[in-house]
Amino acid sequence: MILVFKHFFYRNYVGLSLWPFIILKEGSLKTDEVLINHERIHLKQQRELFILPFYLLYFTEWLLRTLLYLNSYRAYQNISFEREAYANEDDKEYLARRKPYSFLNYLVR
């Protein structure tokens, strides 16, 4: 289910997945197939980790990478969940063939 909340987002962020919702900054983004696919990849990640562990791992990885890079945005870009989603957001068929826990392939650079 896709929801729109204009005042929910920080800076340049335009989409977010909070199980079971995709939350967008603007209604016009509902037609952005790449963004929606990116967020659906996150929903799949959340589901396979039974939701709460996903958020714990996401935050922990972001925190550790922030300490490593001393830059929170660079840390965000290098979270394994984000790396998988960004690497495959253009591929409309990715979710159909994605293997469980594929984000682990993006954990280490």
Order of alpha helices (4+ residues) and beta strands (2+ residues): beta-beta-beta-alpha-alpha-alpha-alpha-alpha
